[in-house]
Amino acid sequence: MAIPLIQQIRVGAYVVKQKLKGVEKYPLVLMLEPLFRCNLACAGCGKIDYPDPILNQRLSVQECIDAVEECGAPVVSIPGGEPLLHKEMPEIVTALVARKKFVYLCTNALLLKKKIDQYTPSPYLTFSIHLDGEREVHDDAVCQDGVFDLAVEAIREARDRGFRVNINTTLFDGTDDAQVARFFDFVTGLGIEGITVSPGYAYERAPDQEHFLNREKTRNLFRDIFRRNKDRKWQFSHSSLFLDFLAGNQTYHCTPWGNPTRNIFGWQKPCYLIGEGYTDSFRELMEDTQWDKYGTGNYEKCANCMAHCGYEATAVTDALKNPLKALKVALGGVGTEGPMAPDVPLENARAAEDVFSAHVTDALEDIRRKDSEAA
């Protein structure tokens, strides 16, 4: 099972509790981003285009614990950058597991075999390893030869040691559905717990802007992929309705507060993929963000986004409201034939704003101020 039963029960109870309390906006997954520094420079990444003084910043152990407790989400995803570069990551993970948070430690796995002794297998800890396809596809995506083989070695090592292992896969324009099917067959054979998959988000600062999928191509691609899963052996770390959404069978708006982000700048508005401002506290993020300004159909930067960090929470909410629909997809599989659901119209979306430079300037000034005070 891709998602452990204990996690399904705990997350389900948490959602029901929020509903009974009348809470309209609540987080499901905290995106805890303790650094931007990475040991790869992927062409489709928009997370590492910062000056060195910013790339050298780290959230402390206490800042990570405080963010988790302030947010209250039952699941914590730790992306980056590359989290294993953080010298205190084992201490951070240990503290979160002790609080019975379900931790997904995202890594390109280049350092995993070297550092795996620093971690202890637990039902609350999953190594989520970045693999975008078969050897040639993945190594091309991360712009470095040999990374695929190192990641596969790390997966086998982690599985042999009793760790839960997930893979996270990003798909881009030009992806071949037959090749994806072979890849999913291969990683399933490695004994992984599940697959996290999403179309690549079109980061405005990513070096490669030519290979991001639009919504029509995304929906057609996922139909083609799921059509090849006739024996249903691939296990996905997603709700059934999110997968159904990817294949064009559901009309959803995103739920950006479902996966709030805490990084070295603060609490990121409005979501993990777009940094349009930062707050000092989770409460400020929830209360001060003008949520209606964002999302597909509302904002140009969101036009082609179908990523799980925006839409998984929507699918979970829909499943709670329509359990029979969710059960039908879970039992019968994702629909791959027939007309698609209407998509969100884009013509009234407001124009994108360029705010990156201002954030970088403010951050550099803050770093200089703190360095001066410490001197």
C-alpha beads as a LAMMPS data file, in Angstrom:
LAMMPS data file: protein, C-alpha beads

375 atoms
374 bonds

1 atom types
1 bond types

-500.0 500.0 xlo xhi
-500.0 500.0 ylo yhi
-500.0 500.0 zlo zhi

Masses

1 110.0

Atoms # bond

1 1 1 0.000 0.000 0.000
2 1 1 1.475 3.351 -1.076
3 1 1 0.137 5.243 1.925
4 1 1 0.319 3.333 5.245
5 1 1 -3.014 2.566 6.904
6 1 1 -1.946 4.421 10.048
7 1 1 -1.292 7.528 7.944
8 1 1 -4.638 7.245 6.168
9 1 1 -6.429 6.955 9.517
10 1 1 -4.518 9.810 11.157
11 1 1 -4.915 12.185 8.210
12 1 1 -8.583 11.230 7.792
13 1 1 -9.266 11.886 11.476
14 1 1 -7.466 15.218 11.223
15 1 1 -9.593 16.298 8.236
16 1 1 -12.828 15.249 9.923
17 1 1 -11.801 17.155 13.046
18 1 1 -11.252 20.343 11.038
19 1 1 -14.631 19.940 9.399
20 1 1 -16.385 19.393 12.744
21 1 1 -14.683 22.496 14.113
22 1 1 -15.908 24.481 11.134
23 1 1 -12.403 25.324 9.929
24 1 1 -12.605 26.307 6.256
25 1 1 -8.900 26.615 5.466
26 1 1 -6.489 24.127 7.007
27 1 1 -3.169 22.558 5.950
28 1 1 -2.688 18.894 5.067
29 1 1 1.024 18.909 4.259
30 1 1 3.670 21.340 5.429
31 1 1 6.306 21.989 2.770
32 1 1 9.318 22.554 5.013
33 1 1 12.140 23.914 2.871
34 1 1 15.171 24.359 5.155
35 1 1 17.616 25.366 2.379
36 1 1 17.781 26.182 -1.330
37 1 1 21.316 24.875 -1.926
38 1 1 21.554 21.765 -4.112
39 1 1 24.290 19.514 -5.470
40 1 1 22.546 19.384 -8.869
41 1 1 21.498 22.131 -11.287
42 1 1 18.435 20.757 -13.074
43 1 1 17.325 22.683 -16.154
44 1 1 13.674 22.693 -15.055
45 1 1 14.291 23.876 -11.484
46 1 1 13.403 27.341 -10.259
47 1 1 14.565 26.833 -6.675
48 1 1 18.322 27.369 -6.911
49 1 1 18.584 30.670 -8.795
50 1 1 19.736 32.725 -5.816
51 1 1 22.986 34.490 -4.881
52 1 1 25.380 32.521 -2.653
53 1 1 24.541 34.456 0.550
54 1 1 20.951 33.176 0.224
55 1 1 21.946 29.671 -0.863
56 1 1 24.146 29.489 2.240
57 1 1 21.206 30.118 4.595
58 1 1 19.669 27.286 6.630
59 1 1 16.640 26.935 8.886
60 1 1 17.755 25.800 12.321
61 1 1 16.432 22.687 14.038
62 1 1 14.320 24.838 16.341
63 1 1 12.923 26.898 13.465
64 1 1 11.847 23.675 11.754
65 1 1 10.207 22.330 14.912
66 1 1 8.463 25.655 15.525
67 1 1 7.116 25.704 11.955
68 1 1 5.729 22.177 12.280
69 1 1 4.044 22.889 15.603
70 1 1 2.712 26.270 14.440
71 1 1 1.227 24.804 11.278
72 1 1 -0.168 21.596 12.783
73 1 1 -0.332 19.625 9.512
74 1 1 -0.088 15.835 10.013
75 1 1 2.336 15.391 7.082
76 1 1 5.667 17.184 6.560
77 1 1 7.415 17.132 3.204
78 1 1 11.037 18.304 3.315
79 1 1 12.160 19.429 -0.155
80 1 1 14.933 21.819 -1.125
81 1 1 17.455 22.291 -2.602
82 1 1 18.912 19.054 -1.379
83 1 1 17.927 18.423 2.266
84 1 1 20.752 15.940 2.883
85 1 1 23.200 18.844 2.540
86 1 1 21.771 20.232 5.800
87 1 1 24.122 19.073 8.556
88 1 1 21.321 19.005 11.124
89 1 1 18.807 17.133 8.977
90 1 1 19.031 13.895 11.038
91 1 1 18.203 15.899 14.166
92 1 1 15.304 17.629 12.402
93 1 1 13.853 14.333 11.170
94 1 1 14.246 12.678 14.570
95 1 1 12.403 15.562 16.240
96 1 1 9.503 15.414 13.775
97 1 1 9.175 11.635 13.914
98 1 1 9.104 11.878 17.722
99 1 1 6.090 14.177 17.286
100 1 1 4.477 11.477 15.099
101 1 1 4.495 13.584 11.969
102 1 1 4.636 11.671 8.696
103 1 1 7.886 12.897 7.193
104 1 1 8.717 12.684 3.488
105 1 1 12.407 13.491 3.115
106 1 1 12.874 14.464 -0.540
107 1 1 16.306 13.790 -1.985
108 1 1 18.128 13.267 -5.272
109 1 1 19.851 10.388 -3.382
110 1 1 23.413 11.383 -4.302
111 1 1 24.309 11.510 -0.593
112 1 1 21.856 8.925 0.722
113 1 1 24.156 5.892 0.918
114 1 1 26.791 8.012 2.659
115 1 1 24.345 9.399 5.231
116 1 1 21.804 6.614 5.674
117 1 1 23.339 5.466 8.987
118 1 1 22.211 8.773 10.474
119 1 1 18.551 7.756 10.125
120 1 1 16.364 5.063 11.672
121 1 1 13.573 3.189 9.827
122 1 1 10.129 4.237 10.991
123 1 1 6.549 4.147 9.663
124 1 1 6.706 7.931 10.082
125 1 1 9.702 8.391 7.754
126 1 1 9.769 7.969 3.976
127 1 1 12.686 8.746 1.699
128 1 1 11.109 10.357 -1.356
129 1 1 13.688 9.958 -4.118
130 1 1 13.671 12.123 -7.208
131 1 1 13.569 10.083 -10.423
132 1 1 12.092 11.584 -13.591
133 1 1 12.289 8.510 -15.796
134 1 1 14.600 5.865 -17.143
135 1 1 18.377 6.354 -17.089
136 1 1 18.779 8.594 -20.123
137 1 1 15.644 10.621 -19.384
138 1 1 16.523 11.232 -15.752
139 1 1 20.183 12.047 -16.298
140 1 1 19.163 14.488 -19.024
141 1 1 16.597 16.119 -16.716
142 1 1 19.144 16.629 -13.922
143 1 1 21.903 17.615 -16.375
144 1 1 24.406 15.082 -15.024
145 1 1 25.315 11.570 -16.138
146 1 1 25.283 8.701 -13.655
147 1 1 22.678 10.138 -11.280
148 1 1 20.031 7.562 -12.183
149 1 1 22.310 4.639 -11.317
150 1 1 23.330 6.218 -8.006
151 1 1 19.682 6.823 -7.100
152 1 1 18.728 3.220 -7.894
153 1 1 21.617 1.945 -5.742
154 1 1 20.413 4.167 -2.904
155 1 1 16.835 2.891 -3.260
156 1 1 18.014 -0.702 -2.972
157 1 1 20.197 0.142 0.023
158 1 1 17.369 1.947 1.813
159 1 1 14.883 -0.846 1.124
160 1 1 17.367 -3.486 2.339
161 1 1 17.723 -1.537 5.582
162 1 1 13.969 -1.431 6.162
163 1 1 13.203 2.163 5.176
164 1 1 10.048 3.247 3.436
165 1 1 10.962 4.548 -0.023
166 1 1 8.839 6.543 -2.420
167 1 1 9.866 8.052 -5.741
168 1 1 8.770 11.477 -6.942
169 1 1 8.572 11.976 -10.676
170 1 1 8.096 15.146 -12.687
171 1 1 6.921 14.855 -16.276
172 1 1 7.671 17.351 -19.042
173 1 1 6.574 18.054 -22.596
174 1 1 7.807 15.395 -24.999
175 1 1 7.387 12.603 -22.444
176 1 1 6.708 9.234 -24.038
177 1 1 3.913 7.343 -22.274
178 1 1 5.363 3.924 -23.183
179 1 1 8.679 4.948 -21.674
180 1 1 6.930 6.147 -18.496
181 1 1 5.142 2.798 -18.255
182 1 1 8.442 0.916 -18.500
183 1 1 9.909 3.210 -15.857
184 1 1 6.978 2.691 -13.471
185 1 1 7.279 -1.074 -13.984
186 1 1 10.985 -0.872 -13.169
187 1 1 10.658 1.163 -9.959
188 1 1 7.737 -0.959 -8.807
189 1 1 10.051 -3.947 -9.144
190 1 1 12.515 -2.232 -6.809
191 1 1 9.995 -2.607 -3.988
192 1 1 9.171 1.069 -3.509
193 1 1 6.101 1.969 -1.482
194 1 1 4.605 4.318 -4.036
195 1 1 4.977 6.860 -6.816
196 1 1 4.396 10.594 -6.530
197 1 1 3.911 12.106 -9.976
198 1 1 3.117 15.562 -11.318
199 1 1 3.521 17.636 -14.453
200 1 1 6.420 20.068 -14.119
201 1 1 5.513 23.542 -12.933
202 1 1 6.719 26.282 -15.290
203 1 1 9.090 28.110 -12.930
204 1 1 9.690 31.538 -14.455
205 1 1 13.403 31.361 -13.549
206 1 1 14.036 27.798 -14.772
207 1 1 16.835 27.694 -17.379
208 1 1 14.751 25.479 -19.700
209 1 1 11.408 27.106 -20.533
210 1 1 10.618 24.995 -23.606
211 1 1 9.590 21.682 -22.037
212 1 1 6.788 22.505 -19.611
213 1 1 3.396 20.921 -20.273
214 1 1 0.230 22.938 -20.797
215 1 1 -3.016 21.665 -19.313
216 1 1 -4.319 19.995 -22.476
217 1 1 -1.082 18.110 -23.016
218 1 1 -0.980 17.120 -19.338
219 1 1 -4.447 15.613 -19.389
220 1 1 -3.824 13.701 -22.622
221 1 1 -0.437 12.436 -21.404
222 1 1 -1.822 11.072 -18.144
223 1 1 -4.696 9.360 -19.933
224 1 1 -2.152 7.637 -22.156
225 1 1 -0.053 6.625 -19.139
226 1 1 -2.939 5.311 -17.037
227 1 1 -4.282 3.421 -20.043
228 1 1 -1.125 1.302 -19.830
229 1 1 -1.745 0.397 -16.174
230 1 1 -4.254 -2.326 -17.008
231 1 1 -3.142 -4.691 -14.263
232 1 1 -3.187 -1.840 -11.691
233 1 1 0.200 -2.804 -10.244
234 1 1 1.536 0.742 -9.926
235 1 1 0.959 2.174 -6.460
236 1 1 0.618 5.956 -6.299
237 1 1 1.055 8.140 -3.236
238 1 1 -1.994 10.156 -4.232
239 1 1 -5.708 10.130 -3.722
240 1 1 -7.689 8.441 -6.480
241 1 1 -9.441 11.693 -7.384
242 1 1 -6.175 13.593 -7.863
243 1 1 -5.093 10.973 -10.394
244 1 1 -8.521 11.252 -12.011
245 1 1 -8.010 15.016 -12.189
246 1 1 -4.660 14.596 -13.969
247 1 1 -6.427 12.496 -16.608
248 1 1 -8.971 15.249 -17.240
249 1 1 -11.932 13.696 -15.456
250 1 1 -12.402 16.302 -12.719
251 1 1 -12.731 20.103 -12.836
252 1 1 -10.826 21.423 -9.847
253 1 1 -9.542 24.708 -8.511
254 1 1 -6.367 24.522 -6.446
255 1 1 -6.209 24.680 -2.655
256 1 1 -2.926 26.551 -2.023
257 1 1 -3.314 26.627 1.766
258 1 1 -3.456 22.819 1.785
259 1 1 0.340 22.672 1.358
260 1 1 1.784 25.813 2.976
261 1 1 5.510 26.475 2.681
262 1 1 8.008 27.577 5.321
263 1 1 11.491 28.381 4.038
264 1 1 14.453 30.633 4.868
265 1 1 12.452 33.727 3.858
266 1 1 9.478 32.919 6.109
267 1 1 6.009 31.614 5.263
268 1 1 5.680 31.819 1.471
269 1 1 2.640 33.388 -0.176
270 1 1 0.655 31.829 -1.760
271 1 1 2.177 28.352 -2.232
272 1 1 5.275 26.193 -2.661
273 1 1 5.597 26.992 -6.359
274 1 1 5.054 30.753 -6.307
275 1 1 6.778 33.223 -3.970
276 1 1 4.727 36.432 -4.030
277 1 1 5.570 37.559 -0.521
278 1 1 6.363 36.216 2.929
279 1 1 4.933 36.430 6.433
280 1 1 6.529 35.893 9.831
281 1 1 3.892 33.459 11.082
282 1 1 1.557 30.770 9.812
283 1 1 -1.425 32.693 11.162
284 1 1 -0.443 35.741 9.130
285 1 1 -0.096 33.563 6.043
286 1 1 -3.596 32.171 6.445
287 1 1 -5.250 35.459 7.421
288 1 1 -3.417 37.996 5.256
289 1 1 -2.982 36.188 1.943
290 1 1 -5.471 37.286 -0.710
291 1 1 -6.170 33.737 -1.824
292 1 1 -8.687 34.723 -4.509
293 1 1 -5.931 36.511 -6.445
294 1 1 -4.199 33.178 -7.137
295 1 1 -4.922 29.857 -8.776
296 1 1 -5.649 28.680 -12.311
297 1 1 -8.015 31.144 -13.963
298 1 1 -7.098 33.886 -11.511
299 1 1 -3.379 34.442 -12.098
300 1 1 -1.229 34.026 -15.190
301 1 1 1.576 32.204 -13.327
302 1 1 -0.917 29.521 -12.293
303 1 1 -2.314 28.932 -15.793
304 1 1 -0.858 25.495 -16.484
305 1 1 -0.289 24.244 -12.949
306 1 1 -1.714 20.808 -12.134
307 1 1 0.816 19.949 -9.434
308 1 1 -0.127 17.827 -6.426
309 1 1 0.949 20.557 -3.971
310 1 1 -1.954 22.638 -5.266
311 1 1 -4.580 20.071 -6.191
312 1 1 -4.157 17.070 -3.883
313 1 1 -5.872 18.911 -1.041
314 1 1 -8.744 19.769 -3.400
315 1 1 -9.100 16.102 -4.308
316 1 1 -9.075 15.054 -0.641
317 1 1 -11.826 17.571 0.158
318 1 1 -13.864 16.327 -2.798
319 1 1 -13.426 12.725 -1.627
320 1 1 -14.750 13.674 1.797
321 1 1 -17.801 15.323 0.218
322 1 1 -18.327 12.583 -2.371
323 1 1 -16.999 9.307 -0.905
324 1 1 -18.847 7.116 -3.397
325 1 1 -17.248 8.932 -6.325
326 1 1 -13.814 8.522 -4.768
327 1 1 -14.469 4.840 -4.045
328 1 1 -15.613 4.239 -7.617
329 1 1 -12.339 5.628 -9.001
330 1 1 -10.282 3.800 -6.372
331 1 1 -11.890 0.466 -7.262
332 1 1 -12.457 0.936 -10.981
333 1 1 -9.375 2.920 -11.889
334 1 1 -8.827 6.271 -13.532
335 1 1 -11.033 6.914 -16.539
336 1 1 -9.071 6.970 -19.798
337 1 1 -11.853 7.109 -22.385
338 1 1 -14.711 9.424 -23.228
339 1 1 -15.000 13.214 -23.082
340 1 1 -12.937 15.130 -20.539
341 1 1 -14.413 17.363 -17.855
342 1 1 -14.551 21.091 -18.678
343 1 1 -11.339 22.879 -17.730
344 1 1 -11.018 26.163 -15.865
345 1 1 -11.184 29.149 -18.276
346 1 1 -8.007 31.235 -18.401
347 1 1 -9.040 34.367 -20.269
348 1 1 -9.743 36.482 -17.169
349 1 1 -6.515 35.718 -15.292
350 1 1 -4.586 38.778 -14.127
351 1 1 -1.136 39.371 -15.549
352 1 1 1.942 37.930 -13.849
353 1 1 3.986 40.211 -11.615
354 1 1 7.789 40.178 -11.364
355 1 1 8.534 40.131 -7.644
356 1 1 11.621 37.908 -7.514
357 1 1 14.208 40.704 -7.612
358 1 1 12.565 42.581 -4.752
359 1 1 12.539 39.465 -2.554
360 1 1 16.209 38.800 -3.265
361 1 1 17.168 42.406 -2.496
362 1 1 15.250 42.360 0.789
363 1 1 16.773 39.021 1.783
364 1 1 20.320 40.158 1.026
365 1 1 19.827 43.333 3.044
366 1 1 18.514 41.288 5.967
367 1 1 21.503 38.916 5.772
368 1 1 23.954 41.834 5.705
369 1 1 22.209 43.419 8.691
370 1 1 22.375 40.219 10.723
371 1 1 26.025 39.643 9.776
372 1 1 26.848 43.208 10.827
373 1 1 25.096 42.786 14.175
374 1 1 26.920 39.523 14.800
375 1 1 30.335 40.993 13.981

Bonds

1 1 1 2
2 1 2 3
3 1 3 4
4 1 4 5
5 1 5 6
6 1 6 7
7 1 7 8
8 1 8 9
9 1 9 10
10 1 10 11
11 1 11 12
12 1 12 13
13 1 13 14
14 1 14 15
15 1 15 16
16 1 16 17
17 1 17 18
18 1 18 19
19 1 19 20
20 1 20 21
21 1 21 22
22 1 22 23
23 1 23 24
24 1 24 25
25 1 25 26
26 1 26 27
27 1 27 28
28 1 28 29
29 1 29 30
30 1 30 31
31 1 31 32
32 1 32 33
33 1 33 34
34 1 34 35
35 1 35 36
36 1 36 37
37 1 37 38
38 1 38 39
39 1 39 40
40 1 40 41
41 1 41 42
42 1 42 43
43 1 43 44
44 1 44 45
45 1 45 46
46 1 46 47
47 1 47 48
48 1 48 49
49 1 49 50
50 1 50 51
51 1 51 52
52 1 52 53
53 1 53 54
54 1 54 55
55 1 55 56
56 1 56 57
57 1 57 58
58 1 58 59
59 1 59 60
60 1 60 61
61 1 61 62
62 1 62 63
63 1 63 64
64 1 64 65
65 1 65 66
66 1 66 67
67 1 67 68
68 1 68 69
69 1 69 70
70 1 70 71
71 1 71 72
72 1 72 73
73 1 73 74
74 1 74 75
75 1 75 76
76 1 76 77
77 1 77 78
78 1 78 79
79 1 79 80
80 1 80 81
81 1 81 82
82 1 82 83
83 1 83 84
84 1 84 85
85 1 85 86
86 1 86 87
87 1 87 88
88 1 88 89
89 1 89 90
90 1 90 91
91 1 91 92
92 1 92 93
93 1 93 94
94 1 94 95
95 1 95 96
96 1 96 97
97 1 97 98
98 1 98 99
99 1 99 100
100 1 100 101
101 1 101 102
102 1 102 103
103 1 103 104
104 1 104 105
105 1 105 106
106 1 106 107
107 1 107 108
108 1 108 109
109 1 109 110
110 1 110 111
111 1 111 112
112 1 112 113
113 1 113 114
114 1 114 115
115 1 115 116
116 1 116 117
117 1 117 118
118 1 118 119
119 1 119 120
120 1 120 121
121 1 121 122
122 1 122 123
123 1 123 124
124 1 124 125
125 1 125 126
126 1 126 127
127 1 127 128
128 1 128 129
129 1 129 130
130 1 130 131
131 1 131 132
132 1 132 133
133 1 133 134
134 1 134 135
135 1 135 136
136 1 136 137
137 1 137 138
138 1 138 139
139 1 139 140
140 1 140 141
141 1 141 142
142 1 142 143
143 1 143 144
144 1 144 145
145 1 145 146
146 1 146 147
147 1 147 148
148 1 148 149
149 1 149 150
150 1 150 151
151 1 151 152
152 1 152 153
153 1 153 154
154 1 154 155
155 1 155 156
156 1 156 157
157 1 157 158
158 1 158 159
159 1 159 160
160 1 160 161
161 1 161 162
162 1 162 163
163 1 163 164
164 1 164 165
165 1 165 166
166 1 166 167
167 1 167 168
168 1 168 169
169 1 169 170
170 1 170 171
171 1 171 172
172 1 172 173
173 1 173 174
174 1 174 175
175 1 175 176
176 1 176 177
177 1 177 178
178 1 178 179
179 1 179 180
180 1 180 181
181 1 181 182
182 1 182 183
183 1 183 184
184 1 184 185
185 1 185 186
186 1 186 187
187 1 187 188
188 1 188 189
189 1 189 190
190 1 190 191
191 1 191 192
192 1 192 193
193 1 193 194
194 1 194 195
195 1 195 196
196 1 196 197
197 1 197 198
198 1 198 199
199 1 199 200
200 1 200 201
201 1 201 202
202 1 202 203
203 1 203 204
204 1 204 205
205 1 205 206
206 1 206 207
207 1 207 208
208 1 208 209
209 1 209 210
210 1 210 211
211 1 211 212
212 1 212 213
213 1 213 214
214 1 214 215
215 1 215 216
216 1 216 217
217 1 217 218
218 1 218 219
219 1 219 220
220 1 220 221
221 1 221 222
222 1 222 223
223 1 223 224
224 1 224 225
225 1 225 226
226 1 226 227
227 1 227 228
228 1 228 229
229 1 229 230
230 1 230 231
231 1 231 232
232 1 232 233
233 1 233 234
234 1 234 235
235 1 235 236
236 1 236 237
237 1 237 238
238 1 238 239
239 1 239 240
240 1 240 241
241 1 241 242
242 1 242 243
243 1 243 244
244 1 244 245
245 1 245 246
246 1 246 247
247 1 247 248
248 1 248 249
249 1 249 250
250 1 250 251
251 1 251 252
252 1 252 253
253 1 253 254
254 1 254 255
255 1 255 256
256 1 256 257
257 1 257 258
258 1 258 259
259 1 259 260
260 1 260 261
261 1 261 262
262 1 262 263
263 1 263 264
264 1 264 265
265 1 265 266
266 1 266 267
267 1 267 268
268 1 268 269
269 1 269 270
270 1 270 271
271 1 271 272
272 1 272 273
273 1 273 274
274 1 274 275
275 1 275 276
276 1 276 277
277 1 277 278
278 1 278 279
279 1 279 280
280 1 280 281
281 1 281 282
282 1 282 283
283 1 283 284
284 1 284 285
285 1 285 286
286 1 286 287
287 1 287 288
288 1 288 289
289 1 289 290
290 1 290 291
291 1 291 292
292 1 292 293
293 1 293 294
294 1 294 295
295 1 295 296
296 1 296 297
297 1 297 298
298 1 298 299
299 1 299 300
300 1 300 301
301 1 301 302
302 1 302 303
303 1 303 304
304 1 304 305
305 1 305 306
306 1 306 307
307 1 307 308
308 1 308 309
309 1 309 310
310 1 310 311
311 1 311 312
312 1 312 313
313 1 313 314
314 1 314 315
315 1 315 316
316 1 316 317
317 1 317 318
318 1 318 319
319 1 319 320
320 1 320 321
321 1 321 322
322 1 322 323
323 1 323 324
324 1 324 325
325 1 325 326
326 1 326 327
327 1 327 328
328 1 328 329
329 1 329 330
330 1 330 331
331 1 331 332
332 1 332 333
333 1 333 334
334 1 334 335
335 1 335 336
336 1 336 337
337 1 337 338
338 1 338 339
339 1 339 340
340 1 340 341
341 1 341 342
342 1 342 343
343 1 343 344
344 1 344 345
345 1 345 346
346 1 346 347
347 1 347 348
348 1 348 349
349 1 349 350
350 1 350 351
351 1 351 352
352 1 352 353
353 1 353 354
354 1 354 355
355 1 355 356
356 1 356 357
357 1 357 358
358 1 358 359
359 1 359 360
360 1 360 361
361 1 361 362
362 1 362 363
363 1 363 364
364 1 364 365
365 1 365 366
366 1 366 367
367 1 367 368
368 1 368 369
369 1 369 370
370 1 370 371
371 1 371 372
372 1 372 373
373 1 373 374
374 1 374 375
